[in-house]
């Protein structure tokens, strides 16, 4: 076990308000030094908080030939500590920024695991990691954004309790423990590794207290960033283009805070500036912010778009359909149909006319000003019955589109705000 001071340090960092009553600590556990110290400290914390459950989360990115050995090591350590280790394999796209893609895949698992308010994820980033992050972001022209000590994640939160400690502190505390070394950390063709092995030792030789100084900068910047992110997070999934003024510093700060509120941290300054310019001039402006989300412009509004939306296979009485920022409730009684009422992507019936309407499906979508990127997959309610005349009864749930006569169907339509 590590020195008890490390356990005490972790205990002091945990949220203490009644609203943040902890039930489960999830530890992001790679098997390396930092996360090993964290897992062992969290396990030791159970002697003080016996009601607390501790679970290790190991993300196998399937990028290293040693990945299987790392999994086996983590499971052995978990067994020794009587801590459950959950292993999640993820597929990381190799196109573009591999590190950013791996991070997004990893955080997707983290968000899925944090299902209750009392769930807290612990990550082992320390003061040296913070210094590297600040310097790296400055050198890449991505602004001065430190890692946050605490922020909401999933239904719970994320905490980095080691940000006041150095790598040397953790190394000393972890004497006698076993951990794995990631061979990719020696690859100096990667920016962070080059900074760590070549640049930072020179800085430390001239400015021994450089890490503490950068830590103070990080704390001040974090307070400013936290206030802006809180305000930007309240804009919801759509906000007016009028809030942007065209590639100004203010636009840049607003867009970055808006993305940070949605846990997106890897978009470059140049990409934000380009989107800001196009958003004020063109309807087709689009900014990809990861494999599954983008910012898009439609009718002088900027939308946060989830590109992985799927429709349920069928619907029935008292069924909710959610698509984008919209939610539809279909309430009965519905007519009895042999195959039931089904949902289809509107794009499959774009040229067909709606029941009781002169409009085709495509025309109705345009009339209702549904954004172009949603039209092909917009939910179309159909009775699924083969008719001798070839006509299928269809209804397109849209605000302002009347129900066909004699349909025993009731629809409640409204927008929701997914913050």
C-alpha positions in Angstrom: 0.0 0.0 0.0 1.2 3.5 -0.7 2.0 6.0 2.1 -1.2 6.9 4.0 -0.6 10.6 3.0 -1.6 9.7 -0.5 -4.8 8.2 0.7 -5.4 11.3 2.8 -4.7 13.5 -0.2 -7.3 11.6 -2.2 -9.9 11.8 0.6 -9.4 15.6 0.9 -10.1 16.0 -2.9 -13.4 14.2 -2.9 -16.7 16.2 -3.1 -18.2 16.6 0.4 -21.5 18.4 -0.2 -24.7 16.4 0.5 -25.7 16.9 -3.2 -22.6 15.0 -4.2 -22.9 12.0 -1.9 -20.6 9.4 -3.3 -21.6 5.8 -3.9 -19.1 4.5 -6.5 -15.5 5.5 -7.4 -14.5 4.5 -10.9 -10.8 4.7 -11.5 -9.5 5.1 -15.0 -6.9 2.4 -14.8 -4.4 2.0 -17.6 -1.9 0.0 -15.5 0.7 2.8 -15.6 2.3 4.4 -12.6 -0.2 7.3 -12.1 -3.3 5.2 -12.4 -1.8 2.4 -10.3 -1.2 4.8 -7.4 -4.7 6.1 -7.8 -6.3 2.6 -7.8 -4.4 1.5 -4.7 -5.2 4.7 -2.9 -8.9 4.4 -3.8 -8.9 0.8 -2.6 -7.3 1.9 0.7 -9.9 4.6 1.1 -12.5 1.9 1.7 -11.2 1.5 5.3 -12.5 5.0 6.0 -15.6 4.8 3.8 -16.7 1.2 3.9 -19.9 1.9 2.0 -17.9 3.2 -1.0 -17.6 0.8 -4.0 -14.4 1.0 -6.1 -14.3 -0.2 -9.7 -11.3 0.0 -12.1 -12.1 0.9 -15.8 -9.4 -0.4 -18.2 -9.9 0.8 -21.8 -8.2 -1.4 -24.4 -7.7 0.8 -27.4 -6.3 -2.2 -29.4 -3.4 -0.1 -30.6 -0.5 -1.8 -28.9 0.9 -5.3 -29.4 1.2 -5.4 -25.6 -2.5 -4.6 -25.0 -3.4 -8.2 -24.0 -0.5 -8.2 -21.4 -1.7 -4.9 -20.0 -5.3 -6.3 -19.5 -3.9 -9.4 -17.7 -1.7 -7.2 -15.5 -4.6 -4.9 -14.5 -6.9 -7.9 -13.7 -4.2 -9.4 -11.5 -3.7 -6.1 -9.6 -7.5 -5.8 -9.2 -7.7 -9.3 -7.8 -5.0 -8.5 -5.3 -6.8 -5.3 -4.1 -10.2 -7.0 -4.2 -11.3 -4.3 -6.8 -13.4 -5.2 -9.8 -11.7 -4.3 -13.1 -14.0 -3.8 -16.0 -12.2 -4.1 -19.4 -13.7 -2.3 -22.4 -12.4 -2.8 -25.9 -12.9 0.1 -28.2 -12.2 0.7 -31.9 -10.2 3.8 -32.6 -10.4 5.4 -36.1 -6.9 5.7 -37.5 -7.7 8.6 -39.8 -6.8 12.1 -38.5 -5.6 12.7 -35.0 -5.1 9.2 -33.4 -4.6 10.6 -29.9 -7.9 12.6 -30.1 -9.8 9.7 -31.6 -8.6 7.4 -28.8 -9.6 10.0 -26.2 -13.1 10.3 -27.6 -13.5 6.5 -27.6 -12.3 6.4 -24.0 -14.5 9.1 -22.8 -17.5 7.6 -24.5 -17.1 4.5 -22.2 -16.5 6.7 -19.2 -19.8 8.6 -19.8 -21.7 5.4 -20.2 -20.4 4.0 -16.9 -21.3 7.1 -14.9 -25.1 6.4 -14.5 -25.9 7.9 -11.1 -25.2 11.2 -9.4 -23.1 9.5 -6.8 -20.7 8.1 -9.4 -17.3 9.7 -9.7 -14.5 8.9 -12.2 -10.9 9.4 -10.9 -8.1 10.1 -13.4 -4.4 10.1 -12.5 -3.2 13.2 -14.3 -0.7 15.1 -12.1 1.1 18.5 -12.1 3.6 17.5 -14.7 0.8 16.4 -17.1 -0.8 19.8 -16.5 2.4 21.6 -17.4 2.7 19.5 -20.6 -0.9 20.1 -21.6 -0.5 23.9 -21.2 2.7 24.1 -23.1 1.5 21.8 -25.8 -1.7 23.7 -26.4 0.2 27.0 -26.5 2.7 25.6 -29.1 -0.1 24.2 -31.2 -2.0 27.5 -31.1 -5.0 26.0 -29.4 -5.3 28.5 -26.5 -4.5 28.3 -22.9 -6.9 25.6 -21.5 -5.8 23.6 -18.5 -7.1 20.3 -17.4 -10.0 20.7 -15.0 -9.7 19.3 -11.5 -13.4 18.5 -11.4 -16.2 18.7 -14.0 -19.5 16.9 -14.6 -19.4 13.8 -16.7 -22.2 11.4 -17.6 -24.7 11.4 -14.7 -21.8 11.9 -12.2 -18.5 13.7 -12.3 -14.8 13.5 -13.1 -12.0 14.3 -10.6 -8.3 14.6 -11.1 -7.0 14.4 -7.5 -3.3 14.3 -8.3 -3.0 17.7 -10.0 -1.2 19.1 -7.0 1.4 16.3 -7.0 4.3 15.7 -9.3 5.3 12.5 -11.1 8.2 12.2 -8.6 5.7 12.4 -5.7 3.7 9.5 -7.2 6.8 7.5 -8.0 8.0 7.7 -4.4 4.6 6.8 -3.0 4.3 3.8 -5.4 7.5 2.1 -4.3 6.9 -1.6 -4.0 4.0 -1.5 -6.5 4.0 -3.0 -9.9 2.9 -1.1 -13.0 3.4 -1.3 -16.8 5.2 1.0 -19.1 3.6 2.1 -22.4 6.3 1.7 -25.1 4.7 4.5 -27.1 5.8 7.0 -24.4 9.3 6.6 -25.8 8.3 7.7 -29.3 9.6 11.2 -29.6 7.9 11.7 -33.0 4.8 12.2 -30.9 4.5 15.9 -29.7 3.8 15.2 -26.0 6.7 12.8 -25.7 9.1 15.2 -27.5 8.0 17.9 -25.1 8.4 15.7 -22.1 11.8 14.2 -23.0 13.6 17.1 -24.8 12.0 20.4 -23.9 10.8 20.2 -20.3 14.1 19.0 -18.8 15.7 22.1 -20.3 13.0 24.3 -18.7 13.4 22.6 -15.4 17.1 23.2 -15.4 16.7 26.9 -15.8 13.4 27.4 -14.0 13.2 24.7 -11.3 9.7 26.0 -10.2 8.3 26.1 -13.7 5.6 23.5 -12.9 4.3 25.3 -9.8 4.2 28.6 -11.8 2.3 27.0 -14.6 0.0 25.4 -12.0 -0.9 28.9 -10.7 -1.6 30.0 -14.3 -3.8 26.9 -14.8 -5.9 27.7 -11.7 -6.5 31.3 -12.7 -7.4 30.3 -16.3 -9.6 27.5 -15.1 -11.7 29.9 -13.0 -12.3 32.1 -16.0 -13.0 29.2 -18.3 -15.4 27.6 -15.8 -17.6 30.7 -15.7 -17.8 31.0 -19.5 -18.4 27.2 -20.0 -21.3 27.4 -17.5 -22.9 30.2 -19.4 -22.3 28.7 -22.9 -23.7 25.4 -21.7 -27.1 27.0 -21.2 -27.4 27.8 -24.9 -28.9 24.4 -25.5 -28.7 22.5 -28.8 -29.3 25.5 -31.0 -28.5 29.2 -30.7 -28.7 32.2 -33.1 -25.9 33.0 -35.5 -26.3 36.6 -34.4 -24.3 35.8 -31.3 -21.3 35.5 -33.6 -19.6 38.6 -35.1 -17.4 36.9 -37.7 -14.0 35.4 -36.6 -13.5 37.8 -33.6 -11.8 36.8 -30.4 -15.2 36.8 -28.8 -16.6 34.3 -31.3 -13.6 32.1 -30.7 -14.1 32.1 -26.9 -17.8 31.5 -27.2 -17.5 28.5 -29.6 -14.8 26.9 -27.6 -16.7 27.3 -24.3 -19.8 25.9 -26.0 -17.8 22.8 -27.2 -16.1 22.4 -23.8 -19.6 22.3 -22.2 -20.2 19.3 -24.4 -16.8 17.7 -23.6 -15.1 18.5 -26.9 -11.6 19.7 -26.4 -9.7 19.0 -29.6 -10.9 21.5 -32.2 -8.2 23.8 -33.4 -8.3 27.6 -33.2 -8.1 27.8 -37.0 -11.1 25.5 -37.4 -13.2 27.6 -35.0 -12.2 30.8 -36.8 -13.1 29.3 -40.2 -16.5 28.1 -38.9 -17.2 31.5 -37.3 -16.6 33.3 -40.6 -18.8 30.9 -42.6 -21.5 30.7 -40.0 -22.3 34.4 -40.5 -22.3 34.1 -44.3 -23.4 30.7 -45.5 -26.2 28.2 -44.7 -23.9 25.3 -45.5 -21.4 26.0 -42.7 -20.3 22.8 -40.9 -17.7 22.0 -38.2 -17.0 18.3 -37.5 -16.1 18.0 -33.8 -15.5 14.3 -33.6 -16.7 11.1 -35.1 -20.3 11.5 -33.8 -21.0 15.2 -33.6 -20.8 18.4 -35.6 -21.9 22.1 -35.5 -24.2 23.0 -38.4 -26.0 26.1 -39.6 -29.6 26.3 -40.7 -32.0 29.2 -40.9 -29.6 31.5 -39.1 -29.3 29.0 -36.2 -26.2 27.0 -35.1 -27.1 23.5 -34.1 -25.3 20.8 -32.1 -25.9 17.7 -34.2 -25.7 14.1 -33.1 -24.9 12.2 -36.2 -25.5 8.7 -34.7 -29.3 9.1 -34.2 -31.3 5.9 -34.7 -35.0 5.3 -34.9 -36.9 2.6 -33.0 -38.2 -0.2 -35.2 -41.9 0.4 -34.5 -44.2 2.5 -32.4 -47.5 2.1 -30.6 -49.7 3.7 -28.0 -48.1 6.2 -25.8 -44.7 6.0 -27.5 -42.0 8.7 -27.4 -39.9 9.4 -30.5 -36.8 11.6 -30.0 -34.8 12.9 -32.9 -32.3 15.7 -32.6 -33.6 18.4 -30.2 -37.2 17.3 -30.9 -39.5 14.9 -29.1 -42.8 13.6 -30.3 -45.4 11.7 -28.3 -47.9 9.5 -30.1 -50.9 8.7 -27.9 -53.7 6.3 -28.7 -55.9 4.8 -29.4 -54.3 3.9 -32.7 -56.2 1.9 -35.4 -55.6 -1.8 -35.3 -53.3 -2.9 -38.0 -52.0 -6.4 -38.8 -48.3 -5.3 -38.8 -48.6 -2.4 -36.4 -47.5 1.2 -36.8 -43.9 1.5 -37.9 -41.3 4.1 -38.2 -39.4 4.6 -41.5 -36.7 7.1 -42.5 -38.5 9.9 -44.5 -35.9 9.7 -47.2 -37.3 6.3 -48.3 -40.6 7.9 -49.2 -39.4 11.4 -50.2 -41.6 11.7 -53.4 -44.7 10.1 -51.9 -47.7 12.1 -50.8 -48.7 12.2 -47.2 -52.1 10.8 -46.2 -54.7 13.6 -46.7 -52.1 16.0 -48.0 -51.1 17.5 -51.4 -47.5 17.7 -50.2 -44.9 15.1 -50.7 -42.8 14.0 -47.8 -39.8 16.0 -49.2 -42.0 19.1 -49.7 -43.4 18.9 -46.1 -39.9 18.7 -44.6 -38.8 21.7 -46.5 -41.9 23.6 -45.7 -41.5 22.9 -42.0 -37.8 24.1 -42.3 -36.4 20.8 -41.0 -32.6 21.1 -41.4 -31.3 19.4 -44.5 -29.1 16.9 -42.6 -32.1 15.5 -40.7 -34.5 15.2 -43.7 -33.4 11.7 -44.9 -33.8 10.1 -41.5 -36.7 12.1 -40.1 -39.2 9.7 -38.5 -42.2 8.9 -40.8 -45.1 7.1 -39.2 -46.7 4.5 -41.5 -49.2 1.7 -40.9 -47.1 -0.9 -42.6 -50.0 -2.5 -44.5 -49.8 -3.7 -48.1 -52.7 -2.2 -50.0 -54.1 -3.4 -53.2 -54.0 0.2 -54.5 -50.3 0.4 -53.5 -51.0 3.3 -51.1 -49.5 3.2 -47.7 -51.0 5.5 -45.1 -48.3 7.8 -43.8 -48.0 10.6 -41.4 -45.0 12.9 -41.0 -44.8 14.2 -37.5 -44.0 17.9 -37.8 -45.1 21.0 -36.1 -48.0 22.6 -38.0 -48.7 19.5 -40.2 -52.4 18.5 -39.6 -53.4 15.0 -39.0 -55.4 13.2 -41.7 -59.1 13.2 -41.3 -60.6 10.2 -39.4 -57.2 9.1 -38.0 -57.6 8.1 -34.4 -54.2 9.5 -33.6 -53.1 12.2 -31.3 -49.7 13.9 -31.4 -48.0 16.1 -28.9 -45.0 17.9 -30.4 -42.4 20.1 -28.7 -38.7 20.8 -28.6 -36.5 19.8 -25.7 -33.3 21.3 -24.5 -30.5 18.7 -24.1 -27.8 20.5 -22.1 
